[in-house]
Amino acid sequence: MRFLHTSDWHLGRRFHGEDLIDAQRRVLDHICETVRAERVDALLVAGDIYDRAIPGLDAVRLFSDALHQLADLEIPTVMISGNHDSAHRLGVGARLLARARVHLRTDPADVGTPVLLEDSDGPVAVYAVPYLEPTLVHTRLGAGTASHQAVLASALDRIRADLGARPEGTRSVVLAHAFITAGGTPAGETGSERNISVGGVADADAAVFDGIDYTALGHLHRAQRVTDRVHYSGSPLAYSFSETGHDKSLTLVDLPGNAQPNAVPTVTRKALPPDLRLPLARLTGHLEDLLTDPAQETLVESWLHVTLTDTAHPYEPMARLKQRFPHTLHIEHTPAVVPAQATGSYGERLRGRGDLDIAHDFVTTVRGTGPTDEESALLQEAIDDSRIGAQVKETV
């Protein structure tokens, strides 16, 4: 049986203020086109459908359109809520959608009730585990502690109990939305995922999925293998500059039949076409060089993260950069040469120094040169006035 595994659509998300609705619409169209072209038997969507618990109207309209497209595919779709979604809001109408073979699972109580599929090799039980917030669900699931490891283990216990009662040879697929590690080795985060740590422990071990033929994960935005049977599809679009250069893809999964007992599924990443990717790029250098270097002309229409290495913070860098690169979205200032007064700890730099010396250092760090005699006199006058004001306040 062939599945298409995707996740982390984040409908309604903006990228440093840029609207992504049109880009997301094109990606959803591409997902449906891939289902048809690759003769997929079922679509798996592993959470974070929306970007916010209360999504904007544009995102809701886009999801509504997507539901119609999914129903028109005439294959089952199984999707779960993620940590960005409001499970209750997303789950409205779930039973009605199931009549159109769109199985939207958001209730932790249903983890042990699979969507049953079948092909010439027999039945496949697809279990949907929505994002489990430990503090909210550990009692309902009978978990010993409020941790990600404990609630996922309890959910998988229910799944194995159901699977054990099904006909021999029933193959199994699990959807889950969580931070999963392999033997304590963390998978690759990208910086655009929301923190889901509880008591400092955000992850669970992949061993909780032992015995499952394939686990389709969501949450991490980089497509990656955790184990041979446990994979993240990654997000179809980049949602932070930390994902610049990532090969965004959809994940095709071919589940072996019973003629190959215990065979590992075949996982194939289908790269997103270049015209669907966001035009992200990073630039690093001195401001004047970036504004004049002909080699940067190819990035004029790119969405840019710029790291300025000027010793002093340049004057109005965003406005000046946008004259050449209109889609400059984020600037950082990381001087290539750190002024001597900026080294050491904050306490060390202040120890034994007067207010005027500290003010001088600030001007030097920001501007690259120290204050003039006239500016130094003004700084001293301001410091004296602030002391007088503080004394007056104390006597009132």
C-alpha positions as CSV (number, residue, x, y, z in Angstrom):
1,M,0.0,0.0,0.0
2,R,1.3,3.4,-0.9
3,F,1.0,6.5,1.4
4,L,1.9,10.1,0.9
5,H,3.1,11.5,4.2
6,T,3.1,15.3,4.8
7,S,2.8,17.5,7.9
8,D,3.2,21.0,9.3
9,W,1.2,23.0,6.7
10,H,0.8,25.9,9.2
11,L,-2.0,27.5,7.2
12,G,-2.1,31.2,7.9
13,R,1.5,31.6,8.9
14,R,3.4,34.8,7.9
15,F,7.1,34.9,7.2
16,H,8.5,38.0,8.8
17,G,5.4,39.9,7.7
18,E,5.1,38.3,4.2
19,D,1.8,36.7,3.4
20,L,2.1,33.0,2.6
21,I,-1.5,32.1,1.7
22,D,-0.9,32.0,-2.0
23,A,2.3,29.9,-1.6
24,Q,0.4,27.5,0.7
25,R,-2.4,27.2,-1.8
26,R,0.1,26.2,-4.5
27,V,1.6,23.7,-2.2
28,L,-1.7,22.1,-1.4
29,D,-2.5,21.9,-5.1
30,H,0.8,20.2,-5.6
31,I,0.1,17.7,-2.8
32,C,-3.2,16.7,-4.6
33,E,-1.4,16.5,-8.0
34,T,1.3,14.2,-6.4
35,V,-1.4,11.9,-5.0
36,R,-2.8,11.4,-8.5
37,A,0.5,11.2,-10.3
38,E,2.0,8.7,-7.8
39,R,-1.2,6.6,-7.6
40,V,-1.3,7.0,-3.8
41,D,-3.7,4.9,-1.8
42,A,-4.0,7.2,1.2
43,L,-2.8,10.6,2.4
44,L,-1.3,11.1,5.9
45,V,-1.2,14.6,7.4
46,A,0.7,14.5,10.7
47,G,-0.5,17.7,12.4
48,D,-0.1,21.5,12.6
49,I,-2.7,22.1,10.0
50,Y,-3.1,25.7,11.1
51,D,-0.4,28.0,12.5
52,R,-2.6,29.3,15.3
53,A,-5.3,27.9,17.6
54,I,-7.6,30.6,16.3
55,P,-6.7,31.0,12.7
56,G,-7.5,33.9,10.5
57,L,-10.2,33.9,7.9
58,D,-7.9,33.4,5.0
59,A,-6.4,30.3,6.6
60,V,-9.9,28.9,7.3
61,R,-11.0,29.5,3.7
62,L,-7.8,27.8,2.4
63,F,-8.4,24.8,4.7
64,S,-12.0,24.6,3.5
65,D,-10.9,24.6,-0.1
66,A,-8.3,21.9,0.8
67,L,-11.0,19.7,2.3
68,H,-13.0,19.8,-0.9
69,Q,-9.8,18.9,-2.9
70,L,-9.1,16.0,-0.5
71,A,-12.6,14.6,-0.8
72,D,-12.3,14.8,-4.6
73,L,-9.2,12.6,-4.5
74,E,-11.4,9.7,-3.8
75,I,-8.8,8.1,-1.5
76,P,-8.8,8.2,2.4
77,T,-7.1,11.1,4.1
78,V,-6.0,10.7,7.7
79,M,-5.0,13.9,9.6
80,I,-4.3,14.8,13.2
81,S,-4.1,18.0,15.2
82,G,-0.7,19.4,16.2
83,N,0.5,21.6,19.0
84,H,-0.3,24.7,17.0
85,D,-3.9,23.6,16.4
86,S,-6.9,24.0,18.7
87,A,-8.0,20.3,18.7
88,H,-11.6,21.2,19.6
89,R,-11.9,23.8,16.9
90,L,-10.2,21.8,14.2
91,G,-12.3,18.7,15.1
92,V,-15.6,20.3,14.5
93,G,-17.4,18.3,11.8
94,A,-15.0,15.4,11.9
95,R,-17.6,12.7,11.8
96,L,-19.3,14.4,8.8
97,L,-16.0,14.7,7.0
98,A,-15.3,11.0,7.6
99,R,-18.2,10.3,5.2
100,A,-16.1,11.9,2.5
101,R,-13.2,9.7,3.6
102,V,-11.4,12.6,5.3
103,H,-10.6,11.2,8.7
104,L,-9.7,14.2,11.0
105,R,-8.7,12.9,14.4
106,T,-8.2,15.3,17.3
107,D,-9.5,13.5,20.4
108,P,-6.9,11.5,22.4
109,A,-9.6,9.1,23.5
110,D,-9.7,7.8,19.9
111,V,-6.1,6.7,19.6
112,G,-6.9,3.1,19.8
113,T,-9.6,3.2,17.1
114,P,-8.0,2.9,13.7
115,V,-9.0,4.0,10.2
116,L,-9.1,0.6,8.5
117,L,-7.8,0.3,4.9
118,E,-7.4,-2.7,2.7
119,D,-5.5,-3.8,-0.4
120,S,-4.8,-7.0,-2.1
121,D,-2.4,-8.0,0.7
122,G,-5.0,-7.5,3.4
123,P,-5.9,-5.0,6.1
124,V,-3.9,-1.9,7.2
125,A,-4.8,-0.3,10.5
126,V,-4.0,3.5,10.6
127,Y,-3.9,4.9,14.1
128,A,-4.1,8.6,14.6
129,V,-2.4,10.1,17.7
130,P,-3.1,13.9,17.9
131,Y,-0.6,16.1,19.7
132,L,-0.8,15.0,23.4
133,E,-0.2,17.9,25.9
134,P,1.0,15.9,28.9
135,T,-0.5,18.1,31.6
136,L,-3.9,17.9,30.0
137,V,-4.2,14.2,28.9
138,H,-2.0,12.1,31.2
139,T,-4.9,11.3,33.5
140,R,-7.2,10.4,30.7
141,L,-4.7,8.1,29.1
142,G,-3.6,6.5,32.4
143,A,0.0,7.7,32.1
144,G,2.0,7.5,35.3
145,T,3.5,11.0,34.8
146,A,2.8,14.1,32.9
147,S,5.6,13.7,30.3
148,H,5.7,13.3,26.6
149,Q,7.3,9.9,27.0
150,A,4.6,8.7,29.4
151,V,1.6,9.9,27.4
152,L,2.9,8.6,24.1
153,A,3.7,5.2,25.7
154,S,0.2,5.0,27.1
155,A,-1.3,5.9,23.7
156,L,0.8,3.2,22.0
157,D,-0.3,0.6,24.7
158,R,-3.9,1.2,23.6
159,I,-2.9,0.9,19.9
160,R,-1.1,-2.4,20.5
161,A,-4.0,-3.7,22.5
162,D,-6.3,-3.0,19.5
163,L,-3.8,-4.3,17.0
164,G,-3.4,-7.5,18.9
165,A,-7.1,-8.3,18.6
166,R,-7.1,-7.9,14.8
167,P,-6.6,-10.6,12.3
168,E,-3.0,-11.9,12.0
169,G,-1.0,-10.1,9.4
170,T,-2.8,-6.8,9.9
171,R,-0.2,-4.1,9.0
172,S,0.0,-0.9,11.1
173,V,0.6,2.8,10.6
174,V,0.7,5.4,13.3
175,L,0.5,9.2,12.8
176,A,1.9,11.3,15.7
177,H,2.9,14.9,16.4
178,A,5.9,15.0,18.8
179,F,9.6,15.5,19.2
180,I,11.0,12.0,18.8
181,T,14.6,10.9,19.4
182,A,16.4,7.7,18.5
183,G,18.1,6.3,21.6
184,G,18.4,9.8,23.1
185,T,19.9,11.3,19.9
186,P,17.9,14.5,19.1
187,A,16.5,15.0,15.6
188,G,17.2,18.2,13.8
189,E,15.2,21.2,14.9
190,T,15.1,24.3,12.7
191,G,14.1,27.1,14.9
192,S,10.6,27.5,13.5
193,E,8.9,24.8,15.7
194,R,7.1,25.9,18.8
195,N,8.7,24.6,22.0
196,I,6.8,21.7,23.6
197,S,9.0,21.0,26.6
198,V,7.4,19.9,29.8
199,G,9.7,20.2,32.9
200,G,12.6,20.6,30.5
201,V,11.9,17.3,28.7
202,A,10.3,17.9,25.3
203,D,11.1,14.6,23.6
204,A,10.2,10.9,23.7
205,D,12.2,7.9,22.5
206,A,11.4,6.3,19.2
207,A,11.2,2.9,21.0
208,V,7.6,3.8,22.0
209,F,6.7,2.9,18.4
210,D,8.3,-0.5,18.4
211,G,6.2,-3.1,16.6
212,I,4.5,-0.5,14.3
213,D,5.2,-1.0,10.6
214,Y,5.5,2.8,9.8
215,T,5.2,5.9,12.0
216,A,4.4,9.2,10.2
217,L,5.7,12.1,12.3
218,G,5.0,15.8,12.3
219,H,6.4,18.7,14.3
220,L,10.0,19.0,13.1
221,H,10.3,20.9,9.8
222,R,13.2,19.1,8.3
223,A,12.4,15.9,6.5
224,Q,14.4,13.2,8.3
225,R,14.7,9.6,9.3
226,V,14.6,8.7,13.0
227,T,14.7,5.0,12.5
228,D,14.0,2.8,9.4
229,R,10.3,2.8,10.4
230,V,9.9,6.2,11.9
231,H,10.2,9.3,9.7
232,Y,9.4,13.1,9.7
233,S,8.1,14.4,6.4
234,G,9.1,17.9,7.3
235,S,7.1,21.0,6.4
236,P,6.4,21.5,2.7
237,L,7.4,25.2,3.0
238,A,10.2,26.9,4.9
239,Y,9.0,28.8,7.9
240,S,12.2,30.4,9.2
241,F,15.6,31.5,7.8
242,S,17.1,28.5,9.6
243,E,15.5,26.4,6.9
244,T,17.2,28.3,4.0
245,G,18.6,25.7,1.6
246,H,16.5,22.8,3.0
247,D,15.3,20.4,0.3
248,K,11.6,20.6,1.0
249,S,9.7,17.5,0.0
250,L,6.8,15.2,0.3
251,T,7.4,11.6,1.6
252,L,6.2,8.6,-0.3
253,V,5.9,5.4,1.7
254,D,5.5,2.0,0.2
255,L,4.3,-0.5,2.8
256,P,5.3,-4.1,2.0
257,G,2.6,-6.8,1.8
258,N,2.4,-9.9,3.9
259,A,4.5,-11.8,1.3
260,Q,7.4,-9.8,2.9
261,P,6.8,-10.2,6.7
262,N,8.7,-7.6,8.8
263,A,10.1,-5.9,5.7
264,V,11.1,-2.2,6.2
265,P,8.9,0.3,4.2
266,T,10.4,2.0,1.2
267,V,10.6,5.7,1.9
268,T,11.1,8.1,-1.0
269,R,11.4,11.9,-0.7
270,K,9.7,13.8,-3.6
271,A,11.4,17.2,-3.9
272,L,9.2,20.2,-4.1
273,P,9.5,21.9,-7.5
274,P,11.8,25.0,-7.4
275,D,9.0,27.3,-8.4
276,L,7.0,26.4,-5.2
277,R,9.9,27.1,-2.8
278,L,10.2,30.4,-1.0
279,P,13.0,32.5,-2.4
280,L,15.1,32.6,0.9
281,A,18.7,33.7,1.1
282,R,21.3,34.9,3.6
283,L,23.8,37.7,3.1
284,T,26.7,38.5,5.3
285,G,29.2,41.4,5.0
286,H,29.8,45.1,5.5
287,L,26.8,47.3,4.5
288,E,28.6,49.3,1.8
289,D,29.9,46.1,0.2
290,L,26.4,44.5,0.1
291,L,25.0,47.7,-1.5
292,T,27.6,47.8,-4.3
293,D,28.8,44.3,-5.0
294,P,27.6,43.2,-8.5
295,A,27.8,39.6,-7.4
296,Q,24.7,40.2,-5.2
297,E,22.5,41.3,-8.1
298,T,21.0,37.8,-8.4
299,L,19.4,38.2,-4.9
300,V,17.5,41.4,-5.6
301,E,14.2,39.6,-5.5
302,S,15.1,37.2,-2.7
303,W,13.7,37.3,0.8
304,L,16.8,38.1,2.8
305,H,18.3,37.5,6.2
306,V,21.2,40.0,6.4
307,T,24.1,39.8,8.9
308,L,26.1,43.0,9.0
309,T,29.7,42.7,10.1
310,D,30.5,46.5,10.3
311,T,32.4,47.3,13.5
312,A,29.8,50.1,14.3
313,H,26.1,49.8,13.7
314,P,25.4,51.4,10.3
315,Y,23.0,54.3,9.9
316,E,19.5,53.2,8.9
317,P,20.6,49.9,7.5
318,M,17.1,48.5,6.8
319,A,16.1,51.5,4.7
320,R,19.3,51.5,2.8
321,L,19.3,47.8,2.1
322,K,15.7,47.9,0.9
323,Q,16.7,50.4,-1.8
324,R,18.6,47.5,-3.5
325,F,17.0,44.5,-1.9
326,P,13.3,45.3,-1.4
327,H,12.5,42.0,0.3
328,T,15.1,42.4,3.1
329,L,13.1,40.9,6.0
330,H,15.6,40.6,8.9
331,I,18.9,42.2,9.9
332,E,21.4,41.2,12.5
333,H,24.5,43.1,13.5
334,T,27.5,40.9,14.4
335,P,30.7,42.9,14.2
336,A,33.6,41.1,12.7
337,V,35.9,42.9,15.1
338,V,34.5,43.3,18.6
339,P,35.7,46.4,20.4
340,A,38.0,45.7,23.3
341,Q,35.6,47.3,25.7
342,A,32.8,44.8,24.7
343,T,34.8,41.7,25.7
344,G,34.5,39.9,29.1
345,S,31.4,39.6,31.2
346,Y,29.0,42.5,31.8
347,G,30.1,42.6,35.5
348,E,33.8,42.6,34.6
349,R,33.3,45.5,32.1
350,L,31.5,47.6,34.7
351,R,33.8,46.9,37.7
352,G,35.5,50.1,39.0
353,R,34.2,52.3,36.1
354,G,32.3,55.5,36.3
355,D,29.0,56.4,34.5
356,L,30.8,58.6,32.0
357,D,33.3,55.8,31.0
358,I,30.3,53.4,30.5
359,A,28.5,56.0,28.4
360,H,31.7,56.6,26.3
361,D,31.9,52.8,25.7
362,F,28.3,52.7,24.5
363,V,28.9,55.5,22.0
364,T,32.1,53.8,20.7
365,T,30.4,50.4,20.3
366,V,27.4,51.8,18.4
367,R,29.2,54.3,16.3
368,G,32.7,52.9,16.0
369,T,34.3,56.2,17.3
370,G,34.3,57.7,20.7
371,P,32.4,60.9,21.6
372,T,33.9,64.3,20.8
373,D,34.7,66.7,23.6
374,E,31.4,68.5,23.1
375,E,29.5,65.3,23.2
376,S,31.4,64.2,26.3
377,A,30.4,67.4,28.1
378,L,26.8,66.8,27.2
379,L,27.0,63.2,28.5
380,Q,28.5,64.5,31.8
381,E,25.7,67.1,32.0
382,A,23.0,64.4,31.5
383,I,24.6,62.1,34.2
384,D,24.8,65.0,36.7
385,D,21.1,65.9,36.0
386,S,20.0,62.3,36.5
387,R,21.8,62.2,39.9
388,I,20.2,65.4,41.0
389,G,16.8,64.1,39.9
390,A,17.3,60.9,41.9
391,Q,18.3,62.9,45.0
392,V,15.2,65.1,44.7
393,K,13.0,62.1,44.4
394,E,14.5,60.6,47.6
395,T,13.7,63.7,49.6
396,V,10.1,64.1,48.4
